[in-house]
Amino acid sequence: MDLQDQLKNLFPDHVVSNEPEAVEEKDHELYVQKEPMICKFEKRKGKPTTIISGYEGEEEDFKLLAKELKNKLAVGGTFKDGEIIIQGDYRDRIMKLLQEKGFKTKRVGG
């Protein structure tokens, strides 16, 4: 008895559909603000970190932006207290990515 037969025994009323399920990915539109986002460099516990703050839109949008930045840079990081914290000094690359998305950025510190 194969798996299909076992499933038919368990769920006799189920109709098998041969159509592939359509997975819809929503292309989320980020709120682009007039004020620049702050991109600064800090050392935390002796390790370099890049901190992005100053986003005025929804918190969920900022989390999506954090995830996208981490994926594009292939680095670790987190979203905490309204700030994106990226491991390492990536200010220039982050500012370039944000400007390509239409954000204004401001470099703070060294």
C-alpha positions in Angstrom: 0.0 0.0 0.0 1.6 3.3 -1.1 1.2 6.7 0.4 -1.7 7.7 -2.0 -3.7 4.7 -1.0 -3.2 5.4 2.7 -4.3 9.0 2.2 -7.4 7.9 0.4 -8.2 5.6 3.3 -7.8 8.4 5.8 -9.5 11.1 3.8 -12.1 9.4 1.5 -13.9 12.7 0.6 -10.8 14.5 -0.5 -10.5 15.4 -4.2 -7.0 15.5 -5.6 -6.2 18.6 -7.6 -3.5 18.5 -10.2 -3.2 22.2 -10.5 0.0 23.7 -9.0 -0.7 26.1 -6.1 -0.1 29.7 -7.0 2.0 31.4 -4.4 1.6 35.1 -4.5 4.5 37.2 -3.3 3.5 40.7 -2.5 5.9 43.3 -3.6 5.7 45.5 -0.6 6.0 49.3 -1.2 8.2 51.0 1.5 7.3 54.5 2.8 10.0 56.9 1.4 10.3 59.8 3.8 11.6 63.3 3.3 14.0 63.3 6.2 17.3 61.5 5.8 17.9 58.2 7.5 20.9 58.3 9.9 23.7 55.8 9.1 26.4 55.7 11.9 29.3 53.6 12.9 29.9 52.4 16.5 32.0 49.9 18.3 30.0 47.8 20.6 32.0 45.4 22.9 35.0 46.1 20.7 33.3 45.0 17.5 32.3 47.4 14.6 28.6 47.9 14.0 26.6 50.0 11.6 23.4 51.5 12.9 20.6 52.8 10.7 17.9 54.9 12.4 15.4 57.6 11.7 12.8 55.7 9.7 9.4 57.3 10.1 7.2 54.6 8.5 5.7 51.4 9.8 7.8 49.2 12.0 7.1 46.2 9.8 8.4 48.1 6.8 11.6 48.8 8.7 12.0 45.2 9.6 11.6 44.2 5.9 14.2 46.7 5.0 16.5 45.3 7.7 16.0 41.8 6.3 16.7 42.9 2.8 19.9 44.7 3.7 21.2 41.7 5.7 20.5 39.5 2.7 22.2 41.8 0.2 25.3 42.3 2.3 25.4 38.7 3.5 26.0 39.8 7.1 24.3 39.3 10.5 22.3 41.9 12.2 19.1 42.7 14.1 16.2 45.1 14.4 16.0 46.5 17.9 14.4 49.6 19.4 13.6 51.2 16.0 17.2 50.7 14.7 18.8 48.3 12.3 22.1 47.0 13.7 24.4 45.5 11.1 27.6 43.6 12.1 30.6 45.3 10.6 31.3 48.7 9.0 29.1 48.8 5.9 28.1 52.4 5.9 29.0 53.2 2.3 27.4 50.1 0.8 24.2 50.5 3.0 23.9 54.2 2.0 24.3 53.3 -1.7 21.5 50.6 -1.4 19.2 52.9 0.5 19.7 55.7 -2.1 18.9 53.3 -4.9 15.6 52.6 -3.1 14.9 56.4 -3.0 15.8 57.1 0.6 17.9 60.1 1.6 20.8 59.2 3.9 23.1 61.0 6.3 26.5 59.7 7.4 27.2 60.3 11.0 30.6 59.8 12.7 34.1 59.3 11.2 
